[in-house]
Amino acid sequence: MIDFEKTSVFKLAPCRPEDIGPQVAPILIQGEQIVACFKTVRDFVVFTDKRVIAVNVQGMTGRKRDFTSLPYSRVQAFSVETAGTFDMDAELDLWFSGLGKVRLEFKGHADVRLLSQVIATFVL
């Protein structure tokens, strides 16, 4: 489960949907499509056309996984901060009704403006 008390969650880099897709396919609903995905060494976040899925890989073997589903229908507001010259990381803040704020940090080469468009498409 995402710890909503932390200031940020993950340090994400873009990855290919075909690398992550099979791992989240069992929890996707019929017709749900992956739009973008990002990963750290073990954990990853998937943006679909319905929700954000944060996967926390646990344990020594990595066989235990926590899937946190955050539907766009619960997003009240969002903010995107692009990478700069000295601050090489980009951030996406999402405020979920009844849950609080989730901050996802991305490595500088991630296109968070595209994520902003994706989220706006499904939230607005």
Phi and psi in radians as a Rosetta constraint file:
Dihedral C 1 N 2 CA 2 C 2 CIRCULARHARMONIC -1.197 0.35
Dihedral N 2 CA 2 C 2 N 3 CIRCULARHARMONIC 2.347 0.35
Dihedral C 2 N 3 CA 3 C 3 CIRCULARHARMONIC -1.507 0.35
Dihedral N 3 CA 3 C 3 N 4 CIRCULARHARMONIC 1.840 0.35
Dihedral C 3 N 4 CA 4 C 4 CIRCULARHARMONIC -1.294 0.35
Dihedral N 4 CA 4 C 4 N 5 CIRCULARHARMONIC -0.101 0.35
Dihedral C 4 N 5 CA 5 C 5 CIRCULARHARMONIC -1.501 0.35
Dihedral N 5 CA 5 C 5 N 6 CIRCULARHARMONIC -0.363 0.35
Dihedral C 5 N 6 CA 6 C 6 CIRCULARHARMONIC -1.250 0.35
Dihedral N 6 CA 6 C 6 N 7 CIRCULARHARMONIC 2.693 0.35
Dihedral C 6 N 7 CA 7 C 7 CIRCULARHARMONIC -1.271 0.35
Dihedral N 7 CA 7 C 7 N 8 CIRCULARHARMONIC -0.621 0.35
Dihedral C 7 N 8 CA 8 C 8 CIRCULARHARMONIC -2.547 0.35
Dihedral N 8 CA 8 C 8 N 9 CIRCULARHARMONIC 2.786 0.35
Dihedral C 8 N 9 CA 9 C 9 CIRCULARHARMONIC -2.200 0.35
Dihedral N 9 CA 9 C 9 N 10 CIRCULARHARMONIC 2.201 0.35
Dihedral C 9 N 10 CA 10 C 10 CIRCULARHARMONIC 1.221 0.35
Dihedral N 10 CA 10 C 10 N 11 CIRCULARHARMONIC 2.867 0.35
Dihedral C 10 N 11 CA 11 C 11 CIRCULARHARMONIC -2.355 0.35
Dihedral N 11 CA 11 C 11 N 12 CIRCULARHARMONIC 1.642 0.35
Dihedral C 11 N 12 CA 12 C 12 CIRCULARHARMONIC -1.707 0.35
Dihedral N 12 CA 12 C 12 N 13 CIRCULARHARMONIC 2.537 0.35
Dihedral C 12 N 13 CA 13 C 13 CIRCULARHARMONIC -2.189 0.35
Dihedral N 13 CA 13 C 13 N 14 CIRCULARHARMONIC 2.571 0.35
Dihedral C 13 N 14 CA 14 C 14 CIRCULARHARMONIC -1.053 0.35
Dihedral N 14 CA 14 C 14 N 15 CIRCULARHARMONIC 2.577 0.35
Dihedral C 14 N 15 CA 15 C 15 CIRCULARHARMONIC -2.477 0.35
Dihedral N 15 CA 15 C 15 N 16 CIRCULARHARMONIC 2.982 0.35
Dihedral C 15 N 16 CA 16 C 16 CIRCULARHARMONIC -1.484 0.35
Dihedral N 16 CA 16 C 16 N 17 CIRCULARHARMONIC 2.366 0.35
Dihedral C 16 N 17 CA 17 C 17 CIRCULARHARMONIC -1.004 0.35
Dihedral N 17 CA 17 C 17 N 18 CIRCULARHARMONIC -0.572 0.35
Dihedral C 17 N 18 CA 18 C 18 CIRCULARHARMONIC -1.192 0.35
Dihedral N 18 CA 18 C 18 N 19 CIRCULARHARMONIC -0.357 0.35
Dihedral C 18 N 19 CA 19 C 19 CIRCULARHARMONIC -1.373 0.35
Dihedral N 19 CA 19 C 19 N 20 CIRCULARHARMONIC -0.555 0.35
Dihedral C 19 N 20 CA 20 C 20 CIRCULARHARMONIC -1.759 0.35
Dihedral N 20 CA 20 C 20 N 21 CIRCULARHARMONIC -0.548 0.35
Dihedral C 20 N 21 CA 21 C 21 CIRCULARHARMONIC -0.829 0.35
Dihedral N 21 CA 21 C 21 N 22 CIRCULARHARMONIC -0.868 0.35
Dihedral C 21 N 22 CA 22 C 22 CIRCULARHARMONIC -1.074 0.35
Dihedral N 22 CA 22 C 22 N 23 CIRCULARHARMONIC -0.443 0.35
Dihedral C 22 N 23 CA 23 C 23 CIRCULARHARMONIC -1.351 0.35
Dihedral N 23 CA 23 C 23 N 24 CIRCULARHARMONIC -0.466 0.35
Dihedral C 23 N 24 CA 24 C 24 CIRCULARHARMONIC -1.841 0.35
Dihedral N 24 CA 24 C 24 N 25 CIRCULARHARMONIC -0.175 0.35
Dihedral C 24 N 25 CA 25 C 25 CIRCULARHARMONIC -0.894 0.35
Dihedral N 25 CA 25 C 25 N 26 CIRCULARHARMONIC -0.704 0.35
Dihedral C 25 N 26 CA 26 C 26 CIRCULARHARMONIC -1.115 0.35
Dihedral N 26 CA 26 C 26 N 27 CIRCULARHARMONIC -0.349 0.35
Dihedral C 26 N 27 CA 27 C 27 CIRCULARHARMONIC -1.822 0.35
Dihedral N 27 CA 27 C 27 N 28 CIRCULARHARMONIC -0.037 0.35
Dihedral C 27 N 28 CA 28 C 28 CIRCULARHARMONIC -1.348 0.35
Dihedral N 28 CA 28 C 28 N 29 CIRCULARHARMONIC 2.526 0.35
Dihedral C 28 N 29 CA 29 C 29 CIRCULARHARMONIC -1.493 0.35
Dihedral N 29 CA 29 C 29 N 30 CIRCULARHARMONIC 2.890 0.35
Dihedral C 29 N 30 CA 30 C 30 CIRCULARHARMONIC -1.021 0.35
Dihedral N 30 CA 30 C 30 N 31 CIRCULARHARMONIC 2.234 0.35
Dihedral C 30 N 31 CA 31 C 31 CIRCULARHARMONIC 1.503 0.35
Dihedral N 31 CA 31 C 31 N 32 CIRCULARHARMONIC -0.169 0.35
Dihedral C 31 N 32 CA 32 C 32 CIRCULARHARMONIC -1.234 0.35
Dihedral N 32 CA 32 C 32 N 33 CIRCULARHARMONIC 2.331 0.35
Dihedral C 32 N 33 CA 33 C 33 CIRCULARHARMONIC -2.072 0.35
Dihedral N 33 CA 33 C 33 N 34 CIRCULARHARMONIC 2.466 0.35
Dihedral C 33 N 34 CA 34 C 34 CIRCULARHARMONIC -1.345 0.35
Dihedral N 34 CA 34 C 34 N 35 CIRCULARHARMONIC 2.270 0.35
Dihedral C 34 N 35 CA 35 C 35 CIRCULARHARMONIC -1.759 0.35
Dihedral N 35 CA 35 C 35 N 36 CIRCULARHARMONIC -0.735 0.35
Dihedral C 35 N 36 CA 36 C 36 CIRCULARHARMONIC -2.743 0.35
Dihedral N 36 CA 36 C 36 N 37 CIRCULARHARMONIC 2.715 0.35
Dihedral C 36 N 37 CA 37 C 37 CIRCULARHARMONIC -2.574 0.35
Dihedral N 37 CA 37 C 37 N 38 CIRCULARHARMONIC 2.645 0.35
Dihedral C 37 N 38 CA 38 C 38 CIRCULARHARMONIC -2.480 0.35
Dihedral N 38 CA 38 C 38 N 39 CIRCULARHARMONIC 2.624 0.35
Dihedral C 38 N 39 CA 39 C 39 CIRCULARHARMONIC -2.519 0.35
Dihedral N 39 CA 39 C 39 N 40 CIRCULARHARMONIC 2.801 0.35
Dihedral C 39 N 40 CA 40 C 40 CIRCULARHARMONIC -1.813 0.35
Dihedral N 40 CA 40 C 40 N 41 CIRCULARHARMONIC -2.715 0.35
Dihedral C 40 N 41 CA 41 C 41 CIRCULARHARMONIC -1.081 0.35
Dihedral N 41 CA 41 C 41 N 42 CIRCULARHARMONIC -0.800 0.35
Dihedral C 41 N 42 CA 42 C 42 CIRCULARHARMONIC -2.110 0.35
Dihedral N 42 CA 42 C 42 N 43 CIRCULARHARMONIC -0.683 0.35
Dihedral C 42 N 43 CA 43 C 43 CIRCULARHARMONIC -1.464 0.35
Dihedral N 43 CA 43 C 43 N 44 CIRCULARHARMONIC 2.815 0.35
Dihedral C 43 N 44 CA 44 C 44 CIRCULARHARMONIC -2.691 0.35
Dihedral N 44 CA 44 C 44 N 45 CIRCULARHARMONIC 2.816 0.35
Dihedral C 44 N 45 CA 45 C 45 CIRCULARHARMONIC -2.248 0.35
Dihedral N 45 CA 45 C 45 N 46 CIRCULARHARMONIC 2.321 0.35
Dihedral C 45 N 46 CA 46 C 46 CIRCULARHARMONIC -2.070 0.35
Dihedral N 46 CA 46 C 46 N 47 CIRCULARHARMONIC 2.260 0.35
Dihedral C 46 N 47 CA 47 C 47 CIRCULARHARMONIC -1.785 0.35
Dihedral N 47 CA 47 C 47 N 48 CIRCULARHARMONIC 2.068 0.35
Dihedral C 47 N 48 CA 48 C 48 CIRCULARHARMONIC -1.871 0.35
Dihedral N 48 CA 48 C 48 N 49 CIRCULARHARMONIC -3.056 0.35
Dihedral C 48 N 49 CA 49 C 49 CIRCULARHARMONIC -1.426 0.35
Dihedral N 49 CA 49 C 49 N 50 CIRCULARHARMONIC 0.038 0.35
Dihedral C 49 N 50 CA 50 C 50 CIRCULARHARMONIC -2.144 0.35
Dihedral N 50 CA 50 C 50 N 51 CIRCULARHARMONIC -0.489 0.35
Dihedral C 50 N 51 CA 51 C 51 CIRCULARHARMONIC -2.869 0.35
Dihedral N 51 CA 51 C 51 N 52 CIRCULARHARMONIC 3.039 0.35
Dihedral C 51 N 52 CA 52 C 52 CIRCULARHARMONIC -1.860 0.35
Dihedral N 52 CA 52 C 52 N 53 CIRCULARHARMONIC 2.293 0.35
Dihedral C 52 N 53 CA 53 C 53 CIRCULARHARMONIC -2.036 0.35
Dihedral N 53 CA 53 C 53 N 54 CIRCULARHARMONIC 2.043 0.35
Dihedral C 53 N 54 CA 54 C 54 CIRCULARHARMONIC -1.782 0.35
Dihedral N 54 CA 54 C 54 N 55 CIRCULARHARMONIC 2.209 0.35
Dihedral C 54 N 55 CA 55 C 55 CIRCULARHARMONIC -2.011 0.35
Dihedral N 55 CA 55 C 55 N 56 CIRCULARHARMONIC 2.092 0.35
Dihedral C 55 N 56 CA 56 C 56 CIRCULARHARMONIC -1.828 0.35
Dihedral N 56 CA 56 C 56 N 57 CIRCULARHARMONIC 1.925 0.35
Dihedral C 56 N 57 CA 57 C 57 CIRCULARHARMONIC -1.464 0.35
Dihedral N 57 CA 57 C 57 N 58 CIRCULARHARMONIC 2.223 0.35
Dihedral C 57 N 58 CA 58 C 58 CIRCULARHARMONIC -2.101 0.35
Dihedral N 58 CA 58 C 58 N 59 CIRCULARHARMONIC 2.813 0.35
Dihedral C 58 N 59 CA 59 C 59 CIRCULARHARMONIC 1.392 0.35
Dihedral N 59 CA 59 C 59 N 60 CIRCULARHARMONIC 2.960 0.35
Dihedral C 59 N 60 CA 60 C 60 CIRCULARHARMONIC -1.147 0.35
Dihedral N 60 CA 60 C 60 N 61 CIRCULARHARMONIC -0.693 0.35
Dihedral C 60 N 61 CA 61 C 61 CIRCULARHARMONIC -1.503 0.35
Dihedral N 61 CA 61 C 61 N 62 CIRCULARHARMONIC -0.351 0.35
Dihedral C 61 N 62 CA 62 C 62 CIRCULARHARMONIC 1.381 0.35
Dihedral N 62 CA 62 C 62 N 63 CIRCULARHARMONIC 0.182 0.35
Dihedral C 62 N 63 CA 63 C 63 CIRCULARHARMONIC -1.349 0.35
Dihedral N 63 CA 63 C 63 N 64 CIRCULARHARMONIC -0.476 0.35
Dihedral C 63 N 64 CA 64 C 64 CIRCULARHARMONIC -1.517 0.35
Dihedral N 64 CA 64 C 64 N 65 CIRCULARHARMONIC 2.275 0.35
Dihedral C 64 N 65 CA 65 C 65 CIRCULARHARMONIC -2.388 0.35
Dihedral N 65 CA 65 C 65 N 66 CIRCULARHARMONIC 2.482 0.35
Dihedral C 65 N 66 CA 66 C 66 CIRCULARHARMONIC -1.896 0.35
Dihedral N 66 CA 66 C 66 N 67 CIRCULARHARMONIC 2.126 0.35
Dihedral C 66 N 67 CA 67 C 67 CIRCULARHARMONIC -1.833 0.35
Dihedral N 67 CA 67 C 67 N 68 CIRCULARHARMONIC 2.006 0.35
Dihedral C 67 N 68 CA 68 C 68 CIRCULARHARMONIC -1.848 0.35
Dihedral N 68 CA 68 C 68 N 69 CIRCULARHARMONIC 2.115 0.35
Dihedral C 68 N 69 CA 69 C 69 CIRCULARHARMONIC -1.798 0.35
Dihedral N 69 CA 69 C 69 N 70 CIRCULARHARMONIC 2.150 0.35
Dihedral C 69 N 70 CA 70 C 70 CIRCULARHARMONIC -2.114 0.35
Dihedral N 70 CA 70 C 70 N 71 CIRCULARHARMONIC 1.712 0.35
Dihedral C 70 N 71 CA 71 C 71 CIRCULARHARMONIC -1.240 0.35
Dihedral N 71 CA 71 C 71 N 72 CIRCULARHARMONIC 2.478 0.35
Dihedral C 71 N 72 CA 72 C 72 CIRCULARHARMONIC -1.062 0.35
Dihedral N 72 CA 72 C 72 N 73 CIRCULARHARMONIC -0.465 0.35
Dihedral C 72 N 73 CA 73 C 73 CIRCULARHARMONIC -1.111 0.35
Dihedral N 73 CA 73 C 73 N 74 CIRCULARHARMONIC -0.316 0.35
Dihedral C 73 N 74 CA 74 C 74 CIRCULARHARMONIC -1.712 0.35
Dihedral N 74 CA 74 C 74 N 75 CIRCULARHARMONIC -0.008 0.35
Dihedral C 74 N 75 CA 75 C 75 CIRCULARHARMONIC -1.344 0.35
Dihedral N 75 CA 75 C 75 N 76 CIRCULARHARMONIC 2.165 0.35
Dihedral C 75 N 76 CA 76 C 76 CIRCULARHARMONIC -1.679 0.35
Dihedral N 76 CA 76 C 76 N 77 CIRCULARHARMONIC -0.555 0.35
Dihedral C 76 N 77 CA 77 C 77 CIRCULARHARMONIC -2.785 0.35
Dihedral N 77 CA 77 C 77 N 78 CIRCULARHARMONIC 2.791 0.35
Dihedral C 77 N 78 CA 78 C 78 CIRCULARHARMONIC -2.618 0.35
Dihedral N 78 CA 78 C 78 N 79 CIRCULARHARMONIC 2.716 0.35
Dihedral C 78 N 79 CA 79 C 79 CIRCULARHARMONIC -2.451 0.35
Dihedral N 79 CA 79 C 79 N 80 CIRCULARHARMONIC 2.449 0.35
Dihedral C 79 N 80 CA 80 C 80 CIRCULARHARMONIC -2.143 0.35
Dihedral N 80 CA 80 C 80 N 81 CIRCULARHARMONIC 2.314 0.35
Dihedral C 80 N 81 CA 81 C 81 CIRCULARHARMONIC -2.135 0.35
Dihedral N 81 CA 81 C 81 N 82 CIRCULARHARMONIC 2.077 0.35
Dihedral C 81 N 82 CA 82 C 82 CIRCULARHARMONIC -1.396 0.35
Dihedral N 82 CA 82 C 82 N 83 CIRCULARHARMONIC 2.858 0.35
Dihedral C 82 N 83 CA 83 C 83 CIRCULARHARMONIC -1.242 0.35
Dihedral N 83 CA 83 C 83 N 84 CIRCULARHARMONIC 2.631 0.35
Dihedral C 83 N 84 CA 84 C 84 CIRCULARHARMONIC -2.121 0.35
Dihedral N 84 CA 84 C 84 N 85 CIRCULARHARMONIC -2.894 0.35
Dihedral C 84 N 85 CA 85 C 85 CIRCULARHARMONIC -1.226 0.35
Dihedral N 85 CA 85 C 85 N 86 CIRCULARHARMONIC -0.817 0.35
Dihedral C 85 N 86 CA 86 C 86 CIRCULARHARMONIC -1.706 0.35
Dihedral N 86 CA 86 C 86 N 87 CIRCULARHARMONIC -0.595 0.35
Dihedral C 86 N 87 CA 87 C 87 CIRCULARHARMONIC -1.652 0.35
Dihedral N 87 CA 87 C 87 N 88 CIRCULARHARMONIC 1.725 0.35
Dihedral C 87 N 88 CA 88 C 88 CIRCULARHARMONIC -1.415 0.35
Dihedral N 88 CA 88 C 88 N 89 CIRCULARHARMONIC -0.047 0.35
Dihedral C 88 N 89 CA 89 C 89 CIRCULARHARMONIC -1.790 0.35
Dihedral N 89 CA 89 C 89 N 90 CIRCULARHARMONIC 2.635 0.35
Dihedral C 89 N 90 CA 90 C 90 CIRCULARHARMONIC -1.927 0.35
Dihedral N 90 CA 90 C 90 N 91 CIRCULARHARMONIC 2.701 0.35
Dihedral C 90 N 91 CA 91 C 91 CIRCULARHARMONIC -2.330 0.35
Dihedral N 91 CA 91 C 91 N 92 CIRCULARHARMONIC 2.589 0.35
Dihedral C 91 N 92 CA 92 C 92 CIRCULARHARMONIC -2.222 0.35
Dihedral N 92 CA 92 C 92 N 93 CIRCULARHARMONIC 2.112 0.35
Dihedral C 92 N 93 CA 93 C 93 CIRCULARHARMONIC -1.870 0.35
Dihedral N 93 CA 93 C 93 N 94 CIRCULARHARMONIC 2.297 0.35
Dihedral C 93 N 94 CA 94 C 94 CIRCULARHARMONIC -2.179 0.35
Dihedral N 94 CA 94 C 94 N 95 CIRCULARHARMONIC 2.255 0.35
Dihedral C 94 N 95 CA 95 C 95 CIRCULARHARMONIC -1.831 0.35
Dihedral N 95 CA 95 C 95 N 96 CIRCULARHARMONIC 2.058 0.35
Dihedral C 95 N 96 CA 96 C 96 CIRCULARHARMONIC -1.820 0.35
Dihedral N 96 CA 96 C 96 N 97 CIRCULARHARMONIC 2.313 0.35
Dihedral C 96 N 97 CA 97 C 97 CIRCULARHARMONIC -1.020 0.35
Dihedral N 97 CA 97 C 97 N 98 CIRCULARHARMONIC 2.178 0.35
Dihedral C 97 N 98 CA 98 C 98 CIRCULARHARMONIC 1.419 0.35
Dihedral N 98 CA 98 C 98 N 99 CIRCULARHARMONIC -0.121 0.35
Dihedral C 98 N 99 CA 99 C 99 CIRCULARHARMONIC -2.048 0.35
Dihedral N 99 CA 99 C 99 N 100 CIRCULARHARMONIC -0.720 0.35
Dihedral C 99 N 100 CA 100 C 100 CIRCULARHARMONIC 2.018 0.35
Dihedral N 100 CA 100 C 100 N 101 CIRCULARHARMONIC -2.816 0.35
Dihedral C 100 N 101 CA 101 C 101 CIRCULARHARMONIC -1.680 0.35
Dihedral N 101 CA 101 C 101 N 102 CIRCULARHARMONIC 2.440 0.35
Dihedral C 101 N 102 CA 102 C 102 CIRCULARHARMONIC -2.094 0.35
Dihedral N 102 CA 102 C 102 N 103 CIRCULARHARMONIC 2.238 0.35
Dihedral C 102 N 103 CA 103 C 103 CIRCULARHARMONIC -1.966 0.35
Dihedral N 103 CA 103 C 103 N 104 CIRCULARHARMONIC 2.218 0.35
Dihedral C 103 N 104 CA 104 C 104 CIRCULARHARMONIC -1.950 0.35
Dihedral N 104 CA 104 C 104 N 105 CIRCULARHARMONIC 2.219 0.35
Dihedral C 104 N 105 CA 105 C 105 CIRCULARHARMONIC -1.807 0.35
Dihedral N 105 CA 105 C 105 N 106 CIRCULARHARMONIC 2.376 0.35
Dihedral C 105 N 106 CA 106 C 106 CIRCULARHARMONIC -2.100 0.35
Dihedral N 106 CA 106 C 106 N 107 CIRCULARHARMONIC 2.573 0.35
Dihedral C 106 N 107 CA 107 C 107 CIRCULARHARMONIC -1.129 0.35
Dihedral N 107 CA 107 C 107 N 108 CIRCULARHARMONIC 2.652 0.35
Dihedral C 107 N 108 CA 108 C 108 CIRCULARHARMONIC -0.901 0.35
Dihedral N 108 CA 108 C 108 N 109 CIRCULARHARMONIC -0.511 0.35
Dihedral C 108 N 109 CA 109 C 109 CIRCULARHARMONIC -1.494 0.35
Dihedral N 109 CA 109 C 109 N 110 CIRCULARHARMONIC 0.044 0.35
Dihedral C 109 N 110 CA 110 C 110 CIRCULARHARMONIC -1.356 0.35
Dihedral N 110 CA 110 C 110 N 111 CIRCULARHARMONIC 2.406 0.35
Dihedral C 110 N 111 CA 111 C 111 CIRCULARHARMONIC -1.545 0.35
Dihedral N 111 CA 111 C 111 N 112 CIRCULARHARMONIC 1.514 0.35
Dihedral C 111 N 112 CA 112 C 112 CIRCULARHARMONIC -1.319 0.35
Dihedral N 112 CA 112 C 112 N 113 CIRCULARHARMONIC -0.335 0.35
Dihedral C 112 N 113 CA 113 C 113 CIRCULARHARMONIC -1.150 0.35
Dihedral N 113 CA 113 C 113 N 114 CIRCULARHARMONIC -0.660 0.35
Dihedral C 113 N 114 CA 114 C 114 CIRCULARHARMONIC -1.101 0.35
Dihedral N 114 CA 114 C 114 N 115 CIRCULARHARMONIC -0.733 0.35
Dihedral C 114 N 115 CA 115 C 115 CIRCULARHARMONIC -1.059 0.35
Dihedral N 115 CA 115 C 115 N 116 CIRCULARHARMONIC -0.683 0.35
Dihedral C 115 N 116 CA 116 C 116 CIRCULARHARMONIC -1.047 0.35
Dihedral N 116 CA 116 C 116 N 117 CIRCULARHARMONIC -0.735 0.35
Dihedral C 116 N 117 CA 117 C 117 CIRCULARHARMONIC -1.143 0.35
Dihedral N 117 CA 117 C 117 N 118 CIRCULARHARMONIC -0.720 0.35
Dihedral C 117 N 118 CA 118 C 118 CIRCULARHARMONIC -1.068 0.35
Dihedral N 118 CA 118 C 118 N 119 CIRCULARHARMONIC -0.864 0.35
Dihedral C 118 N 119 CA 119 C 119 CIRCULARHARMONIC -1.122 0.35
Dihedral N 119 CA 119 C 119 N 120 CIRCULARHARMONIC -0.741 0.35
Dihedral C 119 N 120 CA 120 C 120 CIRCULARHARMONIC -1.060 0.35
Dihedral N 120 CA 120 C 120 N 121 CIRCULARHARMONIC -0.678 0.35
Dihedral C 120 N 121 CA 121 C 121 CIRCULARHARMONIC -1.034 0.35
Dihedral N 121 CA 121 C 121 N 122 CIRCULARHARMONIC -0.689 0.35
Dihedral C 121 N 122 CA 122 C 122 CIRCULARHARMONIC -1.659 0.35
Dihedral N 122 CA 122 C 122 N 123 CIRCULARHARMONIC -0.275 0.35
Dihedral C 122 N 123 CA 123 C 123 CIRCULARHARMONIC -1.728 0.35
Dihedral N 123 CA 123 C 123 N 124 CIRCULARHARMONIC -0.695 0.35
